[in-house]
Amino acid sequence: MAKKKSEESPAEGDVEDEPNFEDPEGYVDDISDEELLADKLAQRPSEADGVESVVVVDNIPKVEPSRLEKLKAVISKIFANVGEIVNAVYPTDEEGKTKGYAFMEFKNAAQAEDIVEKFNNHRLDKCHTLAVNLFTDFQKYKNIPDKWEPPTPQPFKIQNDLYSFLMDPDAYDQYCVAAETAPNSVQVAFWQNTLPEPTELETRESFTDTFVKWSPLGTYVVTFHKPGVAIWGGSKFTRIQRFPHPGTQFVEFSPCENYLVTYGPTPTGQKVIIWDIRSGAEKRSFVADGMSMLSMFRWSHDDKYVARLGDNSIHIYETPLFYLLDLKSIKIPGIRGFSWSPTDNVIAYWVEEQNQIPARVTLMEIPKKREIRNKNLFHVADSKLHWQKSGDYLCVKVDRYMKLKKDKKDCDVKFLGMFYNFEIFHMREKEIPVDSVEIRELILSFAWEPIGNKFAIIHGEANNSNVSFYEVSDGVKPTLVKKLEKKSCTHLFWSPRGKFIVMANLTMGTFEFVDTSNNFLITASPDHFRASEVEWDPTGRYVVTGVSSWKVKEDTGFNMYTFQGRIIRRNILKNFVQFLWRPRPATLLTEEEQKEIYKSLKKYYAIFEQKDRLRLTRASKELLEKRAQLREQFLEYRNKRVVEWKDQKQRRLQLRNLIDTDNLETEEVDEEVVEFLVKEEITLLE
């Protein structure tokens, strides 16, 4: 509906004056353009526009025009996994030969920075190492002032003492206990195994999403998170370094803790990244075909080399640059497996049978790649390599076919059944002699004594097996020293110090502790129903068995025993995940010094016993003081209630018709039970 004229415009007398936007006289405008239009000014063009995404690649090969396309393909393939090349220019001289450098433009500045970070000093071949820099860096370095000014001193920052756990005067070991408090949230508690009761060091809520892992020398502990993993250390377990690898499912350390390898799945396979622990820098990455979560790499004992198995080859990378040793792989047709010696730079590998050529086990010295021992094997179905921890012996478990010819006319060889050989290589003897032990029964488990010259085998049927112990000596064939018959065990766990072993049935949760130095005496046979893990402490004095919530949901927790099988404590912990002893580095004492300590142990017994008595006395004193404190608290509470009871006497008399019942004796009162009918109902059933 049309409005009236009076409504369309105000009357002449009602017209308001227009506002005045002019600045008053003498006003000074002190607002800068950056404050007023910061968002717009950020978008203004600059002299460097268009060159932030350009990099200069120097030290590339100088090639003829006929080889230029091949060079471009090689360079593009190197950078393709990190950035998208928009444009590339390879300057040439008058003859058309490249000048040894190139300009490359990527999709954005972030990709250009990644290219510089990952490929600067990248070794292309024996003669060429790429020098990659941002184009804008040339202008920055060109404007360096002529007069040098010393840098400003930075305040001293105290570093974490990563080895404080080794400074305990009583050499108590540490361990961690993980328990799931919520989905993808695991609580981790760190303890010191003091006597008579352990001491809690630190407890972290939601410390990791899944589980934790100690480094080989106990310096770091790893936690797993969605963005990647982190390592922690020091007396308060502060964060040392983070490694961004989303979806990491497990990690492994190099033996000397210089490098960390993370494994995580991708849509095309498994991505593996090798990191430098101290700097946090990515050293090299790989993508494995398929989704296998098995470890790809094997490290040498000194962190100098890392190797992985390829197609009919071994790829050995030399640290810290992680280039192939001598820039080429070692071609070994038919190779099926390999393993490093734990104490020497020696690789043991085995090759399957091919075209009437027998299988072979070879020991190769690195970096010379010199074969120092070969052993041919026949009718091999499978093989496993087992190094003794001290590197003195190598055992090759060989699964063999038993052959049988049907008759003289039939030339075809028939294979019936399997038997097993253990080929023992004596690594410390001249020319590395090899002894053989043959077993005709199914092999369930094998384990070397870490320090010593014995090994144990579980063989026979799963529910009625035998455990045989063999001893290896120089110049003598391995001898059977003990056979324990009709043992229901599935796994063997040697003490880190040797001599003692736990024979475990991780299906039933039964354990047997055996002293191999005392006529293989079974010292204890405890049970821990559904226990699925066994952990020796680094000193070989304690053993822990655990029932993890990864296996069952009820009665989870862990038990701790002495090395002889005597139970020390039982811990029932809801949603218990894992128990891990903190590893210790190898001793710095020489063998002669250790032998001297063993000889003079008797004179230290009195000192150790005195410390134990003082410790127990201190514990008893603390217990008595705690009991006395509790008694005082109880008496104080009781006295308050007695005073309150006396104050309420008049009220009680009023409620009881002025009859004092406080001193009423109730010993002679007879109890009478009275029953009476409360209600009766009659229901008619049709």
LOROZA-905779 format. One line per 5 residues: number of its first residue (from 0); their letters; for each residue x, y, z of C-alpha. Coordinates in steps of 0.05 Angstrom, whole numbers. Example, Ala and Ser with C-alpha at 12.3 -4.5 7.8 and 13.67 -1.06 7.14 Angstrom:
REM LOROZA-905779
0> as> 246 -90 156; 273 -21 143
This chain:
REM LOROZA-905779
0> makkk> 0 0 0; 25 70 -18; 49 112 39; 21 181 53; 62 241 34
5> seesp> 73 257 107; 103 188 117; 147 190 56; 188 251 78; 194 290 142
10> aegdv> 169 360 148; 217 417 132; 225 435 205; 244 364 223; 303 357 176
15> edepn> 367 340 215; 435 371 199; 484 325 162; 543 302 204; 610 337 195
20> fedpe> 667 287 178; 722 340 173; 781 336 222; 783 391 275; 833 446 268
25> gyvdd> 903 426 291; 888 350 288; 949 306 274; 937 238 241; 984 188 277
30> isdee> 952 123 251; 998 87 203; 976 52 140; 999 -15 168; 952 -9 227
35> lladk> 894 14 184; 902 -30 123; 947 -87 145; 907 -141 108; 908 -102 43
40> laqrp> 981 -82 46; 1000 -155 57; 974 -169 -13; 1013 -115 -48; 1064 -139 -99
45> seadg> 1138 -140 -82; 1203 -143 -120; 1212 -216 -101; 1144 -239 -126; 1149 -300 -170
50> vesvv> 1219 -321 -148; 1205 -350 -78; 1187 -416 -111; 1250 -418 -154; 1311 -458 -134
55> vvdni> 1381 -462 -164; 1409 -532 -173; 1484 -530 -179; 1538 -584 -192; 1496 -623 -242
60> pkvep> 1533 -660 -298; 1554 -620 -359; 1526 -660 -418; 1520 -655 -493; 1454 -636 -526
65> srlek> 1441 -709 -543; 1441 -727 -469; 1403 -667 -443; 1334 -701 -443; 1361 -759 -403
70> lkavi> 1392 -711 -352; 1325 -674 -345; 1289 -740 -333; 1338 -761 -279; 1334 -693 -242
75> skifa> 1258 -691 -248; 1251 -761 -220; 1293 -742 -159; 1249 -682 -143; 1182 -711 -164
80> nvgei> 1165 -742 -96; 1173 -675 -59; 1149 -621 -106; 1115 -607 -173; 1162 -575 -224
85> vnavy> 1127 -520 -261; 1185 -497 -304; 1258 -517 -312; 1315 -480 -348; 1383 -512 -363
90> ptdee> 1430 -457 -387; 1477 -479 -444; 1540 -451 -476; 1551 -435 -549; 1561 -509 -566
95> gktkg> 1495 -529 -532; 1530 -562 -473; 1499 -551 -404; 1537 -505 -356; 1528 -549 -294
100> yafme> 1469 -514 -262; 1394 -505 -272; 1336 -461 -250; 1273 -496 -228; 1206 -466 -210
105> fknaa> 1159 -505 -165; 1085 -498 -151; 1094 -457 -87; 1147 -431 -40; 1136 -487 11
110> qaedi> 1154 -540 -40; 1217 -501 -59; 1239 -498 15; 1227 -573 22; 1270 -586 -39
115> vekfn> 1327 -545 -11; 1322 -579 57; 1320 -650 31; 1365 -648 -30; 1421 -599 -14
120> nhrld> 1485 -641 -14; 1447 -699 -46; 1497 -746 -78; 1478 -758 -151; 1537 -803 -168
125> kchtl> 1610 -812 -152; 1630 -745 -183; 1569 -701 -172; 1538 -677 -106; 1479 -629 -117
130> avnlf> 1481 -560 -85; 1409 -535 -80; 1392 -464 -58; 1333 -417 -60; 1338 -363 -114
135> tdfqk> 1323 -310 -62; 1382 -332 -20; 1431 -303 -71; 1404 -233 -58; 1406 -244 17
140> yknip> 1479 -268 17; 1498 -213 -32; 1479 -159 19; 1524 -184 75; 1554 -123 111
145> dkwep> 1628 -111 104; 1638 -103 179; 1626 -166 220; 1588 -160 284; 1596 -215 336
150> ptpqp> 1531 -252 352; 1494 -237 417; 1512 -287 471; 1454 -333 486; 1436 -350 558
155> fkiqn> 1461 -417 582; 1407 -470 582; 1417 -530 627; 1410 -594 587; 1375 -656 613
160> dlysf> 1420 -708 645; 1400 -768 603; 1442 -816 644; 1419 -799 714; 1387 -867 721
165> lmdpd> 1456 -898 721; 1480 -857 781; 1439 -891 834; 1488 -912 890; 1452 -979 901
170> aydqy> 1445 -992 826; 1370 -1003 830; 1337 -1016 763; 1278 -979 736; 1216 -1003 699
175> cvaae> 1152 -974 670; 1081 -999 674; 1029 -979 622; 953 -984 631; 898 -960 585
180> tapns> 853 -909 619; 810 -892 558; 810 -908 484; 875 -883 453; 898 -858 522
185> vqvaf> 950 -898 561; 976 -880 630; 1050 -896 641; 1081 -900 711; 1157 -903 722
190> wqntl> 1183 -941 782; 1250 -956 815; 1257 -1027 839; 1279 -1009 910; 1274 -1056 970
195> pepte> 1232 -1075 1007; 1180 -1037 965; 1188 -1003 897; 1190 -927 893; 1146 -889 845
200> letre> 1186 -839 804; 1135 -808 756; 1064 -821 731; 1039 -791 665; 966 -791 646
205> sftdt> 952 -799 571; 1027 -806 559; 1018 -846 495; 962 -870 449; 982 -943 446
210> fvkws> 1045 -966 481; 1117 -945 497; 1186 -972 480; 1255 -963 512; 1316 -949 470
215> plgty> 1369 -1005 470; 1413 -970 522; 1355 -943 564; 1369 -869 548; 1301 -854 516
220> vvtfh> 1230 -878 519; 1185 -871 457; 1112 -852 458; 1063 -859 399; 1013 -805 377
225> kpgva> 971 -789 315; 1020 -737 287; 1081 -781 299; 1126 -804 357; 1165 -769 411
230> iwggs> 1224 -789 454; 1232 -771 528; 1290 -775 576; 1324 -747 637; 1306 -753 711
235> kftri> 1236 -722 700; 1225 -754 631; 1221 -688 593; 1210 -688 518; 1275 -691 479
240> qrfph> 1253 -694 407; 1192 -702 362; 1189 -740 296; 1129 -722 252; 1107 -787 218
245> pgtqf> 1030 -793 221; 1004 -863 233; 1069 -891 261; 1055 -961 286; 1123 -983 312
250> vefsp> 1195 -959 315; 1265 -987 322; 1330 -956 346; 1399 -965 319; 1443 -1004 370
255> cenyl> 1482 -941 391; 1419 -897 394; 1442 -850 339; 1383 -863 293; 1309 -878 298
260> vtygp> 1268 -915 245; 1193 -903 242; 1143 -948 205; 1074 -924 183; 1024 -948 131
265> tptgq> 1005 -909 69; 953 -924 14; 1008 -952 -31; 1050 -989 21; 1091 -978 83
270> kviiw> 1131 -914 91; 1196 -920 129; 1235 -859 153; 1304 -858 184; 1315 -800 232
275> dirsg> 1376 -770 266; 1358 -772 340; 1399 -713 365; 1380 -663 309; 1311 -692 292
280> aekrs> 1328 -688 218; 1301 -738 168; 1360 -775 138; 1325 -819 87; 1257 -849 72
285> fvadg> 1232 -910 36; 1164 -937 13; 1156 -1012 18; 1107 -1050 -26; 1047 -1080 11
290> msmls> 1025 -1067 82; 1075 -1113 118; 1094 -1085 187; 1157 -1126 193; 1223 -1091 203
295> mfrws> 1258 -1076 137; 1327 -1057 165; 1384 -1092 200; 1437 -1049 235; 1510 -1063 247
300> hddky> 1532 -1063 319; 1568 -996 314; 1515 -957 274; 1562 -950 215; 1518 -990 167
305> varlg> 1445 -1007 158; 1421 -1059 108; 1357 -1084 78; 1339 -1143 34; 1324 -1130 -40
310> dnsih> 1307 -1172 -100; 1366 -1220 -105; 1410 -1168 -70; 1429 -1135 -4; 1427 -1059 0
315> iyetp> 1478 -1033 50; 1476 -959 67; 1534 -923 100; 1518 -873 155; 1512 -814 165
320> lfyll> 1496 -797 92; 1458 -862 79; 1486 -873 10; 1495 -944 -16; 1562 -974 2
325> dlksi> 1607 -963 -59; 1544 -934 -92; 1518 -1003 -112; 1480 -1061 -83; 1510 -1130 -70
330> kipgi> 1479 -1178 -121; 1465 -1246 -90; 1418 -1289 -133; 1369 -1329 -92; 1382 -1295 -25
335> rgfsw> 1328 -1309 26; 1352 -1278 91; 1411 -1245 126; 1433 -1220 195; 1489 -1177 225
340> sptdn> 1537 -1203 277; 1521 -1169 344; 1595 -1152 356; 1630 -1149 288; 1616 -1120 219
345> viayw> 1601 -1188 190; 1538 -1207 152; 1512 -1278 150; 1463 -1295 94; 1434 -1357 63
350> veeqn> 1415 -1373 -9; 1362 -1423 -30; 1374 -1482 -76; 1370 -1466 -151; 1375 -1513 -211
355> qipar> 1414 -1569 -177; 1458 -1518 -141; 1457 -1530 -66; 1435 -1479 -15; 1491 -1439 17
360> vtlme> 1506 -1401 81; 1558 -1346 73; 1595 -1301 121; 1615 -1234 89; 1661 -1182 119
365> ipkkr> 1639 -1109 111; 1661 -1061 82; 1710 -1104 42; 1653 -1149 19; 1700 -1208 27
370> eirnk> 1670 -1277 38; 1705 -1308 98; 1666 -1373 102; 1617 -1415 60; 1576 -1476 77
375> nlfhv> 1535 -1515 26; 1469 -1546 48; 1426 -1597 11; 1350 -1610 9; 1335 -1545 46
380> adskl> 1263 -1524 57; 1277 -1464 102; 1331 -1435 146; 1338 -1387 205; 1400 -1350 230
385> hwqks> 1412 -1345 305; 1472 -1304 331; 1496 -1312 401; 1495 -1245 438; 1570 -1244 448
390> gdylc> 1582 -1258 374; 1623 -1321 390; 1577 -1369 353; 1527 -1370 297; 1474 -1424 294
395> vkvdr> 1439 -1437 227; 1375 -1477 238; 1362 -1516 174; 1296 -1549 157; 1311 -1607 110
400> ymklk> 1271 -1658 69; 1283 -1732 80; 1293 -1762 12; 1276 -1832 -10; 1282 -1868 -78
405> kdkkd> 1224 -1913 -95; 1267 -1965 -132; 1328 -1969 -176; 1288 -1961 -240; 1253 -1899 -216
410> cdvkf> 1302 -1840 -220; 1255 -1791 -187; 1273 -1774 -115; 1216 -1778 -66; 1215 -1732 -5
415> lgmfy> 1184 -1760 58; 1179 -1718 121; 1227 -1668 151; 1287 -1667 196; 1328 -1611 225
420> nfeif> 1401 -1591 229; 1436 -1539 272; 1500 -1516 238; 1544 -1483 291; 1597 -1434 265
425> hmrek> 1655 -1421 314; 1668 -1348 298; 1730 -1339 343; 1768 -1400 318; 1816 -1402 259
430> eipvd> 1782 -1413 192; 1714 -1414 227; 1700 -1489 235; 1627 -1513 231; 1595 -1568 273
435> sveir> 1528 -1600 261; 1473 -1625 308; 1416 -1665 279; 1346 -1669 309; 1292 -1714 280
440> elils> 1234 -1683 317; 1195 -1619 305; 1232 -1558 331; 1188 -1510 371; 1239 -1461 398
445> fawep> 1314 -1446 400; 1353 -1399 446; 1427 -1383 458; 1454 -1370 527; 1471 -1295 523
450> ignkf> 1536 -1302 563; 1563 -1372 559; 1569 -1430 510; 1502 -1466 517; 1439 -1467 476
455> aiihg> 1370 -1497 489; 1320 -1529 441; 1247 -1547 451; 1230 -1606 406; 1174 -1657 399
460> eanns> 1099 -1650 403; 1068 -1585 426; 1036 -1613 490; 1089 -1665 506; 1156 -1636 485
465> nvsfy> 1228 -1645 507; 1279 -1591 524; 1351 -1607 506; 1412 -1567 528; 1476 -1570 487
470> evsdg> 1545 -1543 505; 1593 -1517 453; 1669 -1518 463; 1728 -1501 419; 1752 -1560 378
475> vkptl> 1697 -1605 404; 1630 -1623 372; 1569 -1596 411; 1550 -1645 466; 1483 -1658 497
480> vkkle> 1489 -1642 571; 1417 -1649 593; 1350 -1671 566; 1287 -1653 604; 1230 -1698 580
485> kksct> 1155 -1688 578; 1155 -1613 588; 1095 -1572 566; 1131 -1507 545; 1130 -1463 483
490> hlfws> 1183 -1410 496; 1252 -1403 527; 1277 -1341 564; 1350 -1340 585; 1375 -1294 639
495> prgkf> 1416 -1236 610; 1474 -1261 653; 1465 -1334 631; 1462 -1396 676; 1387 -1388 692
500> ivman> 1330 -1400 643; 1254 -1397 646; 1216 -1449 607; 1148 -1419 593; 1082 -1442 566
505> ltmgt> 1050 -1376 544; 986 -1412 525; 972 -1441 594; 1011 -1391 636; 1059 -1442 669
510> fefvd> 1133 -1430 682; 1193 -1470 705; 1256 -1438 731; 1319 -1478 716; 1389 -1469 744
515> tsnnf> 1435 -1496 689; 1497 -1488 732; 1470 -1535 786; 1455 -1599 748; 1396 -1566 713
520> litas> 1356 -1563 778; 1284 -1539 772; 1281 -1488 828; 1207 -1468 822; 1145 -1481 779
525> pdhfr> 1097 -1422 790; 1033 -1410 751; 1006 -1344 725; 942 -1359 688; 938 -1328 618
530> aseve> 1007 -1295 624; 1032 -1276 555; 1099 -1242 568; 1163 -1254 606; 1213 -1199 622
535> wdptg> 1282 -1208 655; 1312 -1147 688; 1381 -1125 660; 1419 -1155 719; 1385 -1224 715
540> ryvvt> 1360 -1220 787; 1285 -1212 774; 1233 -1239 726; 1165 -1209 711; 1106 -1246 679
545> gvssw> 1047 -1205 654; 975 -1214 632; 961 -1159 582; 893 -1130 564; 914 -1140 491
550> kvked> 902 -1213 503; 846 -1217 556; 802 -1167 593; 799 -1197 662; 851 -1209 716
555> tgfnm> 904 -1166 681; 968 -1148 717; 1038 -1174 730; 1077 -1217 779; 1150 -1208 800
560> ytfqg> 1196 -1266 818; 1268 -1275 838; 1314 -1310 789; 1300 -1375 828; 1224 -1368 819
565> riirr> 1204 -1343 888; 1144 -1296 883; 1159 -1225 909; 1095 -1187 893; 1030 -1192 854
570> nilkn> 1000 -1131 821; 928 -1133 795; 920 -1073 748; 858 -1059 708; 870 -1052 633
575> fvqfl> 944 -1068 642; 981 -1061 575; 1055 -1075 585; 1113 -1080 633; 1183 -1061 610
580> wrprp> 1249 -1061 647; 1294 -1002 631; 1355 -1029 593; 1426 -1012 615; 1487 -999 572
585> atllt> 1544 -1049 573; 1593 -1045 630; 1656 -1004 621; 1697 -1053 662; 1745 -1099 626
590> eeeqk> 1740 -1175 632; 1800 -1176 678; 1768 -1124 724; 1703 -1164 726; 1740 -1228 742
595> eiyks> 1776 -1193 799; 1709 -1169 827; 1682 -1241 824; 1743 -1266 862; 1735 -1214 918
600> lkkyy> 1660 -1219 926; 1665 -1255 993; 1695 -1196 1029; 1637 -1153 1005; 1583 -1201 1030
605> aifeq> 1585 -1171 1101; 1576 -1101 1073; 1518 -1122 1030; 1484 -1159 1088; 1493 -1099 1133
610> kdrlr> 1460 -1054 1081; 1402 -1104 1074; 1392 -1105 1150; 1393 -1029 1154; 1344 -1026 1097
615> ltras> 1296 -1074 1131; 1305 -1039 1198; 1290 -973 1164; 1229 -1004 1133; 1207 -1033 1200
620> kelle> 1218 -966 1233; 1177 -931 1180; 1122 -984 1188; 1120 -975 1264; 1118 -900 1257
625> kraql> 1061 -906 1207; 1023 -952 1254; 1034 -905 1313; 1008 -847 1272; 946 -886 1252
630> reqfl> 934 -905 1325; 939 -832 1346; 889 -812 1292; 841 -866 1315; 846 -846 1389
635> eyrnk> 835 -773 1372; 773 -791 1332; 747 -837 1388; 756 -784 1442; 716 -734 1401
640> rvvew> 659 -784 1393; 661 -799 1469; 654 -725 1486; 597 -719 1436; 563 -780 1467
645> kdqkq> 567 -750 1537; 539 -683 1513; 478 -718 1484; 459 -754 1549; 402 -706 1567
650> rrlql> 372 -715 1499; 375 -791 1506; 340 -787 1574; 284 -746 1544; 274 -796 1488
655> rnlid> 274 -855 1537; 225 -827 1589; 281 -806 1637; 308 -877 1641; 384 -881 1640
660> tdnle> 402 -937 1594; 476 -920 1586; 498 -969 1639; 445 -1020 1625; 473 -1090 1625
665> teevd> 451 -1131 1565; 487 -1196 1579; 427 -1229 1614; 374 -1205 1566; 335 -1261 1532
670> eevve> 318 -1255 1459; 247 -1274 1439; 221 -1278 1368; 148 -1260 1359; 111 -1277 1295
675> flvke> 42 -1251 1276; -2 -1250 1214; 1 -1185 1176; -46 -1199 1118; -83 -1256 1087
680> eitll> -108 -1259 1015; -148 -1314 980; -143 -1321 904; -190 -1366 866; -159 -1405 809
685> e> -205 -1420 751
